[in-house]
Amino acid sequence: MASLALHPKTQDVTVDFVNGSGTDIDLLFSHEEKRLKVHEKWLDFDKIHETAPCEVSQLAAVHGSRSNTFFCDHIVEELHELAVDGIIETLILNQSEAITFRRSLRHEVREKLRQMPRMVTIACTEQPHELVISWTDGESELIRELYGSSITYCVVLHRERICSQKRTELLHQNGKYTNLILYLFPC
């Protein structure tokens, strides 16, 4: 659960998905080991939607098919809340600090989920060493229509010798969404 890395108090927690057959326990946190053990049912779309159904899971059940794209932010948020509840009991925090801790992590997780790219596609262009990458994210079309030129995208490039010359090119050629931040990291 990458969401735990968002806060200094939880960034060192290791997460393991474990076989929890025969138990109703969702997760267990060991403060000494800084290890969070999560029931593997959280990785199973059908099992977890038995207790937390949504429109996507209901449509998938009716149509007998599912997309390879994970739409269900509510599942991530619910697991995150359970994890924070399990971890916070082991931290030495007063009530005000605990509320602030929970709230700040919840808002950050929600924001990161909203920004997370989905349905990512990569295609080669006619230019050598050039790729076109497209995705869908949680931004609503209305927000994009109203504020598209103000939305900033962050793209991480891993090979500077290949990608650095692209650093100033526009993210979208149509000029509608032009803010782009590039971070260059060696592979």
C-alpha positions in Angstrom: 0.0 0.0 0.0 1.9 2.9 -1.4 -0.5 5.3 0.4 1.3 4.6 3.7 4.5 6.1 2.2 2.8 9.5 2.1 3.4 10.2 5.8 6.6 10.0 7.9 4.8 8.0 10.7 3.8 5.2 8.3 6.5 5.3 5.5 8.5 2.5 7.0 5.6 0.1 7.2 5.9 -3.1 5.2 2.7 -4.5 3.7 2.2 -8.2 3.1 -0.9 -9.8 1.6 -1.5 -13.0 3.4 -3.8 -16.0 3.2 -6.5 -15.3 5.7 -8.7 -18.3 5.0 -11.2 -19.1 7.7 -10.9 -15.7 9.4 -12.9 -12.5 9.1 -9.8 -10.4 10.1 -9.0 -7.8 7.4 -5.6 -6.8 8.6 -3.2 -7.0 11.5 -0.4 -4.6 12.3 2.7 -5.4 14.2 4.3 -2.3 15.7 7.5 -4.1 16.6 8.0 -5.3 13.0 6.4 -2.3 11.3 4.5 -4.9 9.3 0.9 -4.7 8.1 -0.6 -8.1 7.2 -3.6 -7.7 4.9 -6.1 -10.5 4.0 -5.7 -11.5 0.4 -9.4 -11.0 -0.2 -8.6 -7.3 -0.7 -6.9 -8.3 -4.0 -10.0 -10.2 -5.3 -12.5 -7.9 -7.1 -15.5 -10.3 -6.5 -14.7 -11.1 -2.9 -14.2 -7.6 -1.7 -17.3 -6.3 -3.5 -19.4 -8.8 -1.6 -19.1 -6.5 1.4 -18.5 -3.2 -0.5 -20.6 -3.2 -3.7 -20.6 -0.3 -6.1 -22.0 0.6 -9.5 -19.0 -0.9 -11.3 -19.3 -4.3 -9.5 -23.0 -4.4 -10.1 -22.6 -3.7 -13.8 -19.8 -6.3 -14.0 -22.1 -8.9 -12.3 -25.0 -8.1 -14.7 -22.9 -8.2 -17.8 -20.7 -11.0 -16.7 -17.5 -9.2 -17.6 -15.0 -7.0 -16.0 -12.5 -4.5 -17.3 -8.8 -4.9 -16.6 -8.9 -1.3 -15.3 -9.4 -0.9 -11.6 -12.1 1.8 -11.1 -12.9 1.2 -7.4 -11.2 3.9 -5.4 -13.7 3.2 -2.6 -12.0 -0.1 -2.0 -8.6 1.5 -1.8 -9.9 4.2 0.5 -11.7 1.7 2.7 -8.5 -0.5 3.1 -6.4 2.6 3.7 -8.8 3.7 6.5 -8.7 0.2 8.1 -4.9 0.3 7.9 -4.6 3.7 9.4 -7.0 2.7 12.2 -4.8 -0.4 12.9 -1.6 1.5 12.9 -2.8 4.6 14.8 -3.6 2.5 17.9 0.1 1.8 18.2 1.3 5.4 17.9 1.6 7.7 20.8 -0.7 10.5 19.7 -3.2 12.7 21.6 -6.7 12.9 20.2 -6.1 16.1 18.2 -2.9 14.6 16.6 -4.7 11.4 15.7 -7.5 13.3 14.0 -5.1 15.5 12.1 -3.0 12.4 11.1 -6.1 10.5 9.8 -7.5 13.5 8.0 -4.3 14.5 6.3 -3.6 11.0 5.0 -7.2 10.5 3.9 -7.1 13.7 1.8 -3.8 12.9 0.3 -4.9 9.4 -0.6 -8.0 10.7 -2.2 -6.1 13.3 -4.2 -3.5 10.8 -5.4 -6.3 8.4 -6.5 -8.0 11.1 -8.4 -4.8 11.9 -10.2 -3.7 8.3 -10.8 -3.4 7.4 -14.5 -5.6 4.5 -15.7 -6.0 2.7 -19.0 -2.4 3.7 -19.9 -1.5 3.0 -23.5 1.9 3.3 -25.1 2.6 3.5 -28.8 5.7 3.9 -30.9 5.8 6.8 -33.3 7.7 7.1 -36.6 10.5 8.8 -34.8 13.2 6.6 -33.3 13.2 6.4 -29.4 9.9 8.2 -29.2 6.7 7.0 -27.6 3.2 8.4 -27.3 1.7 7.7 -23.9 -1.9 8.4 -23.2 -4.2 7.7 -20.2 -7.4 8.4 -18.5 -7.5 9.8 -15.0 -10.1 10.6 -12.3 -10.4 14.3 -13.3 -13.9 14.9 -14.5 -14.4 16.2 -18.0 -16.1 19.3 -16.6 -12.9 20.2 -14.7 -10.8 19.6 -17.8 -13.1 21.8 -19.9 -13.1 24.6 -17.4 -9.5 24.5 -16.1 -7.6 22.3 -18.6 -4.9 24.9 -19.3 -4.3 25.2 -15.6 -3.9 21.5 -14.9 -0.3 20.5 -14.4 0.8 17.0 -15.3 3.9 15.4 -13.8 5.8 12.9 -16.0 8.8 10.9 -14.8 11.4 10.2 -17.4 13.8 7.4 -16.7 16.5 7.8 -19.3 17.8 11.3 -19.6 20.0 10.6 -22.6 16.9 9.6 -24.6 14.2 11.8 -23.0 15.8 15.0 -21.9 15.3 16.7 -25.3 11.6 16.2 -25.0 11.6 18.1 -21.7 10.0 21.3 -23.1 7.5 19.7 -25.5 3.8 20.0 -24.9 2.0 17.1 -23.3 -1.0 17.6 -25.6 -0.3 18.9 -29.1 -3.8 20.5 -29.4 -2.7 23.1 -26.9 -5.6 22.4 -24.6 -3.6 21.0 -21.7 -0.1 22.4 -21.9 1.3 22.4 -18.3 3.9 19.7 -17.9 6.5 19.0 -15.2 9.2 16.5 -16.1 11.4 14.8 -13.6 14.4 13.0 -15.0 15.7 9.9 -13.2 18.5 7.6 -14.4 17.3 4.0 -14.9 
